[in-house]
């Protein structure tokens, strides 16, 4: 089949090039379809999304309002199957959309529905500026999951896009030190670290001044790398004050290698969809969530593109997600893309609702995360 050959060729492409290539190829197929065929395909996809059952000719005859006989509809379905847009899962069964059929539906036949007032109000109420950015990320992920009843995912803001503006240390009891640091323009963060010895207020002030003079304006990732490099060099060339400052910076900016790159909510919702509910299939999906690499690669592709991005079935390039769709949108802080959020569910998701929901959530999260000053606790 034509589209099967297209997917074989396209599988050698990567990232956004693959998606653009697929979209162009599917768009060209619309030239071979008349309005009647497109209307029947649209009706079939909408019916299958709603019911999750193969759609037969009699149902299409009734739902399409085209006044066509079942025999005529079967002929049209055969043409759509030849184009790789639908297929029949069982002999004598109705037909269901393929990934290419969904792609054509989403790109050319879908009518996006605006969010209803209740959903929009809920998003506005929950995605308002809060002191803790991580709390905001978690709320966004939970909302994506709860409202769609699928899996919601939000990546943490990229550290390489977060610049250090100022850092200072304040002494606490029991060898604890309060680190206060400002990133980007006005974002204030605080963290308690445990030092090897008790420091006086003047020693901590000196350490902060030293670090500000060297690292101000650099990204947090660059600061962390530089600090680790300093500690690996000959420490004899540094005086004790410099060494103490570097060690405290290491504690302040160290990251847990096992720390999540994203916040995932509602993954168990996927168990409610029959096409994803097989034990082996679910295990593979949950393993992919746990190992992260494939998911992060998909989300990274969305970081490079504007607007909502949709990966349908095999478009993801990963076998484990061949029965899934991922609808994503990047979110920005200071007019710079720092992360991605989205919804993961079966390919028969309600795209007309999911797409605007993901788009609005990304805009509201970005607005809530824009530089703000928080009061250290």
C-alpha positions in Angstrom: 0.0 0.0 0.0 1.1 3.6 -0.7 1.1 4.7 2.9 2.8 1.6 4.1 5.7 2.5 1.7 5.6 6.1 2.9 6.0 5.0 6.6 8.9 2.7 5.7 10.7 5.7 4.0 9.7 8.1 6.7 11.0 5.9 9.5 14.5 6.7 8.4 13.9 10.4 9.2 14.1 11.9 12.6 12.5 14.5 14.9 10.4 17.2 13.4 11.4 16.2 9.8 9.5 12.9 10.2 6.3 14.6 11.3 6.5 17.2 8.5 7.2 14.5 5.9 4.2 12.4 7.1 1.9 15.4 7.2 2.8 16.3 3.6 2.3 12.8 2.4 -1.1 12.4 4.1 -2.1 15.8 2.8 -1.3 14.6 -0.8 -3.7 11.7 -0.3 -6.6 14.0 0.1 -6.2 14.8 -3.6 -7.4 11.2 -4.3 -10.5 11.5 -2.1 -13.7 13.2 -3.0 -16.0 14.9 -0.5 -18.1 11.8 0.0 -15.0 9.7 0.9 -13.7 12.4 3.3 -17.1 12.7 5.0 -17.3 8.9 5.5 -13.8 8.8 6.9 -14.7 11.6 9.3 -17.8 9.9 10.4 -16.0 6.6 10.9 -13.2 8.2 13.0 -15.7 10.1 15.2 -17.8 7.0 15.7 -14.8 4.9 16.6 -13.4 7.5 19.0 -16.8 7.5 20.7 -17.5 3.8 20.9 -14.2 2.0 20.5 -15.8 -0.6 18.3 -15.2 -1.3 14.5 -17.7 0.7 12.4 -19.8 -1.2 9.9 -21.3 0.0 6.6 -24.8 0.2 8.0 -23.7 2.4 10.9 -21.9 4.7 8.5 -25.0 4.8 6.2 -27.1 6.0 9.2 -24.6 8.4 10.8 -23.1 10.1 7.7 -26.4 11.6 6.4 -25.2 11.0 2.9 -28.1 8.7 1.9 -25.8 6.1 0.5 -26.4 2.4 0.3 -24.3 0.0 2.4 -22.9 -1.4 -0.8 -21.7 2.0 -2.0 -20.2 2.6 1.4 -18.4 -0.7 1.4 -16.8 0.3 -1.9 -15.7 3.6 -0.5 -14.3 1.8 2.6 -12.3 -0.5 0.3 -10.8 2.5 -1.4 -9.9 4.0 2.0 -8.3 0.7 3.0 -6.3 0.6 -0.2 -5.0 4.0 0.8 -4.0 2.8 4.2 -6.5 5.0 6.1 -8.6 2.3 7.6 -8.4 -1.4 8.2 -10.5 -4.3 9.4 -9.3 -5.9 12.6 -11.2 -9.1 11.9 -12.9 -10.8 8.9 -16.4 -9.6 8.3 -15.9 -6.9 11.0 -16.3 -3.2 10.5 -13.3 -0.9 10.0 -11.2 1.2 12.3 -8.8 4.1 11.5 -5.1 3.6 11.0 -2.6 6.1 12.3 -2.6 7.6 8.8 -6.4 7.9 8.9 -6.2 9.7 12.3 -3.5 12.0 10.9 -5.7 12.9 7.9 -8.6 13.4 10.2 -6.6 15.6 12.6 -5.0 17.7 9.9 -7.9 18.2 7.5 -11.2 17.1 8.9 -11.2 18.0 12.6 -13.2 20.8 14.1 -11.6 21.9 17.3 -14.0 22.7 20.1 -13.2 25.6 22.6 -13.0 24.7 26.2 -16.3 25.1 28.1 -16.5 27.7 30.8 -16.2 25.3 33.7 -13.0 23.7 32.4 -11.5 27.1 31.6 -12.4 28.4 35.1 -10.9 25.4 36.7 -7.6 25.9 34.8 -7.5 29.6 35.7 -8.1 29.0 39.4 -5.5 26.2 39.7 -2.8 27.6 37.4 -2.3 30.9 39.2 1.1 32.0 40.4 2.3 30.2 43.5 5.6 30.4 45.4 6.7 26.9 44.5 7.3 26.2 40.8 7.5 22.5 41.3 4.0 22.7 42.9 2.8 24.4 39.8 4.2 21.7 37.6 2.5 19.0 39.7 -0.8 20.8 39.5 -0.6 21.1 35.7 0.2 17.4 35.4 -2.7 16.5 37.6 -5.2 18.7 35.8 -4.1 17.3 32.4 -4.8 13.8 33.8 -8.0 14.5 35.7 -9.8 16.4 33.0 -8.9 14.1 30.1 -8.9 10.8 32.2 -5.7 9.9 30.5 -2.0 10.4 31.5 -0.8 14.0 32.0 2.9 14.8 31.7 4.8 18.0 32.3 8.6 18.3 32.0 10.5 20.3 34.6 11.9 23.7 33.4 15.3 23.1 31.8 18.2 24.1 34.1 20.4 25.2 31.2 17.9 28.0 30.6 18.0 29.2 34.3 20.6 31.8 35.0 22.1 32.6 38.4 21.8 36.2 39.3 22.8 36.3 43.0 23.4 33.9 45.9 23.9 34.3 49.6 24.2 32.1 52.7 22.7 32.6 56.1 23.7 30.6 59.2 21.2 28.3 60.9 21.6 26.0 63.9 23.3 22.6 63.9 25.7 23.3 61.0 22.8 24.1 58.7 23.0 26.9 56.2 20.1 28.6 54.4 21.0 29.2 50.7 19.0 32.0 49.0 19.6 32.4 45.3 18.0 34.5 42.6 17.6 33.1 39.1 16.7 34.8 35.8 15.3 38.2 36.7 13.4 38.0 40.0 12.8 34.4 40.9 14.0 33.8 44.5 14.6 30.3 45.8 15.8 28.9 49.1 17.3 25.6 50.2 18.8 24.3 53.4 22.1 22.5 53.2 24.2 20.8 55.8 27.8 21.9 56.0 30.9 20.1 57.4 31.5 22.8 60.0 29.9 25.8 61.7 30.4 29.0 59.7 30.1 32.5 61.0 27.9 35.0 59.2 30.9 36.9 57.9 32.4 33.7 56.5 29.2 32.9 54.7 29.0 36.5 53.4 32.5 36.1 52.0 31.6 32.8 50.3 28.5 34.4 48.7 30.6 37.4 47.4 33.2 35.0 45.9 30.6 32.9 44.1 28.7 36.0 42.8 31.8 37.5 41.4 32.6 34.3 39.4 29.3 32.7 38.5 26.8 35.5 38.2 25.0 35.3 34.8 25.8 31.7 34.1 23.2 28.9 33.9 22.7 26.6 36.8 24.0 23.7 34.8 27.2 25.7 33.9 27.7 26.6 37.5 27.3 23.0 38.7 29.8 21.8 36.0 32.3 24.5 36.9 32.0 23.7 40.6 32.6 20.0 40.1 35.6 20.8 37.9 37.0 23.1 40.5 36.8 20.3 43.1 38.6 17.9 40.8 41.5 20.3 40.4 44.4 20.7 42.7 42.7 22.1 45.8 46.1 23.2 47.3 46.0 26.3 45.0 42.8 27.5 46.7 42.7 29.1 50.1 40.3 27.7 52.7 37.7 30.4 52.1 37.6 29.7 48.4 37.4 26.0 49.0 34.6 26.4 51.5 32.7 28.5 49.0 33.1 26.0 46.3 32.0 23.1 48.5 28.9 25.0 49.6 28.0 25.8 46.0 28.3 22.1 45.3 25.8 21.4 48.0 23.5 24.2 46.9 23.3 23.2 43.2 23.9 19.4 43.4 21.2 17.4 41.6 19.9 13.9 42.2 20.7 11.8 39.2 17.5 9.9 39.8 15.4 13.0 40.0 12.5 13.1 37.7 12.8 14.9 34.4 9.1 15.2 34.3 6.0 14.9 36.5 3.5 12.2 35.3 0.0 11.8 36.6 -2.8 9.4 35.9 -0.9 6.7 34.1 -3.2 4.1 35.6 -6.1 5.8 33.6 -4.7 4.0 30.6 -5.8 0.7 32.0 -9.4 1.7 31.3 -8.9 1.6 27.5 -9.4 -1.8 26.0 -6.8 -1.4 23.3 -4.1 -0.6 25.9 -5.3 -3.0 28.7 -3.3 -6.1 27.8 -0.9 -7.0 30.6 2.2 -7.1 28.4 1.3 -3.9 26.6 0.7 -2.0 29.8 3.9 -3.3 31.3 5.8 -2.0 28.3 4.2 1.4 28.5 4.8 1.7 32.3 8.4 0.5 31.7 8.8 3.3 29.1 7.5 5.8 31.7 9.9 4.5 34.2 13.0 4.4 32.0 12.1 7.9 30.6 14.5 7.9 27.7 11.9 7.4 24.9 9.4 9.8 26.5 12.0 12.5 26.9 13.1 12.1 23.3 9.5 12.6 22.1 9.0 15.6 24.4 12.3 17.1 23.2 11.0 17.2 19.7 8.1 19.3 20.9 10.6 21.8 22.4 11.8 22.5 18.9 8.4 23.4 17.4 5.8 26.0 17.9 2.2 25.3 19.0 0.6 22.0 19.6 2.4 18.9 18.3 0.6 15.5 17.9 2.3 12.1 17.6 -0.1 9.4 16.5 0.7 5.7 16.7 3.9 4.8 14.9 4.7 8.4 14.2 6.4 8.4 17.6 9.0 6.0 16.2 8.7 3.7 19.3 6.8 0.4 19.0 5.6 0.6 22.6 3.5 3.7 21.7 2.0 2.4 18.4 -1.5 2.3 20.0 -1.0 5.7 21.7 -1.2 9.3 20.8 0.8 12.1 22.5 -0.6 15.6 22.2 1.9 18.2 23.5 2.7 21.9 23.6 5.7 23.8 24.9 5.5 26.3 27.7 7.6 29.5 27.9 9.1 31.7 30.6 10.5 35.1 29.6 9.5 34.3 26.0 11.9 31.4 26.0 10.7 27.8 25.8 11.7 25.9 29.0 9.5 22.8 29.0 6.7 20.7 27.5 3.4 19.4 28.7 0.9 17.0 27.2 -1.5 14.2 27.3 -0.8 10.5 26.5 -3.7 8.2 25.7 -5.0 5.8 23.1 -5.1 6.9 19.4 -8.9 7.1 19.6 -8.7 10.1 21.9 -11.1 13.0 21.5 -8.6 15.3 19.6 -11.1 18.1 19.2 -11.2 18.5 23.0 -7.6 17.5 23.9 -5.8 19.8 21.5 -7.3 23.1 22.8 -7.0 21.9 26.4 -3.3 21.2 26.1 -2.7 24.5 24.3 -4.5 26.6 27.0 -2.8 24.7 29.8 0.6 25.4 28.4 -0.1 29.1 28.0 -1.5 29.4 31.6 1.4 27.4 33.1 3.9 29.6 31.3 2.2 32.7 32.6 2.1 31.3 36.1 5.9 30.5 36.0 7.0 33.8 34.7 9.5 35.6 36.9 8.2 36.4 40.3 9.7 37.0 43.7 8.9 34.6 46.5 9.6 35.0 50.2 12.1 32.6 51.6 10.7 30.5 54.4 
